[in-house]
Amino acid sequence: MVWYALANYRNGTTERAALVLSGEQLFDLANAARLVFDGALPAWATLPVDGLIAQWPDVSLELDRFAAKAEAKRGEMRPLTIGANDILPPVRPQRVFCAASNFVEHANEMGTVLAAKADSQPYVFLKPNTSVIGQNDVVRMPAASQQVDWEIELGAVIGQTTRNISVERALDCVAGYTVVNDVSARDLNMRTDFPFKFDWFRGKCFDTFAPIGPWIVPANQIPDPQDVHMRLKVNDDVMQNGSTAEMIFNVREQIAYLSTILTLQPGDVIATGTPTGVGMGRGIYLKPGDVMEAHIAGIGTLRNPVAAA
């Protein structure tokens, strides 16, 4: 099986899907399909990635076969010349579910005392779609915060409507994986004017606080989502360097838990938690001019500069 991914890109004023092949070369999906299928264009080839995800059970096997044929014909295809800001978010989720304190060492660096896993369940919060940005898009620091921070996370993209799924079958509903950076305003996560200690909405939901991308890798390209290396750099300094093996609640358990509460829908993204190495644990925070690079092995690197609001 060849490695491939699916991306959205800007072509003038329109949004189109791209096939990403090894070496991170992008090819227009529809043009590649015309070549592979001798001019006959499958209906799915004209859809953005969101449309492909919405039909994932019906198109995933055909996409696998198409990618293998496209790789064989790569020499006949013209790679896209992509500008720095032309790769769009690979999916525009209505809901981004985020797992809080899902790595023991990260919880320790935040001063969070966790119950034993046997006595606990995942702690999940939501980010809105207005927080979502893509590759090379700017994270805007709100004027009200002096402690804007980073968190690299493996993002699981749901590919079919799912309710009350078992842990054993939970990965069956995943279309693919992507990189998520759960940007956080640490000083706005806390409140003293209410009896409630934390304010996850205020600290997590600013516009631009959910970079996602640069593309989606189909789930069958990641044989074990609990054996994936993650690294985040700020400028050239490595801040986070961990593995999904360190999760408290694994991807299967998170999906199963969420599906007991609500119906998961195609295009939903689950940000599955971050390893140690965030700014708050180090006493340093983002500043205008910084550049974050969040890399997950087998997927790619999500790059986002930082600027004042």
N, C-alpha and C positions, 0 to 999 in steps of 0.2 A: 504493500500500500504506500503510495506517495504521500509526502507531507503537503498539505494545502490549508489555506484559510480563506475566509470570506470577509471582504471589506466594503465599505461605502466610500465613494469619492465624489468630489465636485467636478463636474464637467461643464464649465461656463455657469449657467444658472440652474442646471439640472443636477440631480443626484442619481448616481448609477452604481451598480454593484461591480466589484472587481474580484477576480480570482487571484489569490496570492500563492505563488509557488516557491519552492526552495530558493534560498538566496534573497527572499523577501522581494521578489519581482512581482509587480502588479500588472494584470492584464484585464482589459474590459471583459466582463463576464459574457455579455451578449456576443461580442465579436469573436471571442474564443469558442463559444458554442456554435456559431455559424461555421467556423472552420472544422471543428470536431464532427459536427453532424451534417457536413456537406451542404450547408446553406439552409437546412431545415432547422428553424429556431424553436426549441421547446418553450412552452408558455412560461416556465419558471425562470428562463434566462433573462427576461426583461424586468424582473422584480428587484427591488432593493433588498438588502439582507433581511430587513424586518419581514418582508413578504415570504422569503425563503424559510425563515424560522417559523412563521405562522403555518406553513405547510410541511414542516420538517419530517413527520413520519412518512409522508408520501414522496418526498424528493431526496431524502438523505442518501439512499443507496445509488440513485441515479447520479447525484453529485459526486459520489466517490468514483464511480466509473468514468464520469466526465473528466474529473481532475487527472486521473491516470492517463487518459487519452490526450488531454491537453499537455501534460508533461512530455509525452512522447512526441508531440508536435511543436514543442516550445520554439524550436528554431524557425518555424514558419509564422510565429506570432510576434507582434511588435509590443514590447513592454510600454506601459504608460509612463509618461514623464509627469511626475507628480510634484506640485509645489508644496512648500512646507506646511501650508494650511489647507491642503486639498483633501487629506484623508479625514473623513467625517466619523462621528461615532458609529461603530458597526451595528449598533441597535439603539433604538430610542425607547427605552423601557418606560412604561407608565409607573412602574414600581421597582425600586432598588432596595432589597432587603439586606441589612448589614448585621453581621454577627459581632457582638461586643464581647471583649475579654475572652476570646476563644483560644488563646495561647497562654500557658501558665506563666512563662517568663515575661510576656507583655503585661499580664495582670500584675505581676510583681513590680515591674518598673513603674506602673501607674499607682501603686499602693492599694490595689484592689484585693480584698480578701475574698477568695472564692470558696463556696461549699464544695464538698466532694462531688465528683461527677454523678455518683449514684444517687445523690440527694438533690440533683439540680436538673435544669433543662436549658437549652440555648436561650440566650438573651438577645432579642432581635429588635432593631429599630429601622425606620424607613427613611429613605431620601427621595425627594421629589424629582420629577423629570427635568425641572428647571435647573437642577444641579449638574446635569449631565453635559460634559464637553468631551471633545475627542483629541486626537493626536495633535500636538503642538499648540492646542488652544491654551489661552492664558487663564491661570487661576488668579482670580481677583481677591485680594486681601481686604476684608471689610474694615472700615475705619474704626469700628468699635472694638476690634480685637488686636492685641499685641502678641498673641500666642497661636499663630496659625501653624498647623502641624501636618505631617504626612502619615499615611498608613497604606502600604502595599497589600493587596488582597487578591486571591484567586477568585474570579467571578464565574459562577456557573449560570449559563443561560438556559432557561427552561424552553423546551421545544414541543410540549404538548400539555393540554389541560389536565391537571392532576389534583386529586383530592383523596386524602386518607390513604396514601401509598405506604407500603411497608418499607422498612429500612433496607431489606434485601433487594427490593425492586426500584429503589429511589433513583438510581442513576439512569434507569431506562427513560426517564423524562427529560434528561439533559441533552440539549442539542449540541452545545459546545462550551468552550471556556475562553475567557478573555482576562485582561488585566484591569483591575480597578484600583484607584487611589482614593481612599476614604479621607479626604481632607477635612480637618477639624479645627475649630476655634476653641482651644482648650479653656481659655479664660471665660468664654461664654457658655461653656457646658455646666457651670456652677451658678447657683442662685442663692441669695440670702433673703430675698424679699417675699419668699413663699416657704411654707414648711417642707416643700419638696426639694431635695438637695440638688438633683441633676435636672438639666434642661437639654435633652438630646436634640430637640427640634432647633433651638437657637444655636447650638454649637456645631451642628452637622449639616444644616440644610440651606446654607447660602448658595446663591447662584455660583456656578463653576466649581462646586465642592465635590463633584463626583466624576473626575476624568475616567473614561472607559475606552479601551482599545488596545492596540491600534486596529485589531481585527478579531474575528471569532475563529477559533480552531475547532473543527468538529470533535465531538466527544471521543470518537474512536481513535483520534490522534494522540489522546492522553490516556494510555492504558490504565494508569492508577492515579487518580487525582490526589491520593495521599502520599505520593512520592514525587513531588514537584518542587524544584528549587526556586526561591524568590529572592530578589535583591533590589534594593532601592538606593539610588545615589542622589545626593543633593550637590549640584555642581560636580566635582570629581571625587567627592568623599562618599564612601560606602557607609550608609547609615543602618540599613536593615539587610540581614543576610541569613535567611532561614529556610525552612522546609514546611510544606503542608503536612508532613508526618507529625509535626508538633501540635496539631490541632487537638483541642479537648473533645469537641463534638465534630466528627468528620462530616464530609459533604453529604453522604447518605443520610446521616442522622439529622442534619439541619433541614434537608428537603422533607424528610418524613415528618419532622416536627411541624414545620410550616404548613404542610398539607393537612394537618389535623385542625388547623385554625381557620384556614381559608383555601379557596381554590387557586392554585397556581396556574398562571396563564402563559401561553407562548410569548416569549420576549421578556418575561420577568428576569431580573438579574439578582442573584444571591451573592453578595460579597462575604466571603466565608471566614473572615478574621485575619488579623495581622500578627506577625512575629515581633519579637523584641527589637528595639532600636529606634523608636519614635523620638521626636524632638523633646517631648515633655520629660521623657526618662533621662535625657542628656542635659536638659536645661537650656536648649537652643531651639530657635524657631525660625520659620521662613521669613525672608525679607525680600522686598522688590529687587528684581534682577537675578534671583536664584532660579535654577533649572532643576526640576525633578525628573529622574529617569527610573521608571519602575519596570524591572525585567523579570519575566517568568519563563523558565526553560520550557521549550516546546511551543511557546506562543510568540513572544517577541517583547519589544520594549516600548512602553508608553512614555512619551516625553511631554512635559508641560512646564513652560516658564511661569514665573510668578511676578505679579505687578500689583500696585496699589489699586484700589477700587476706583 
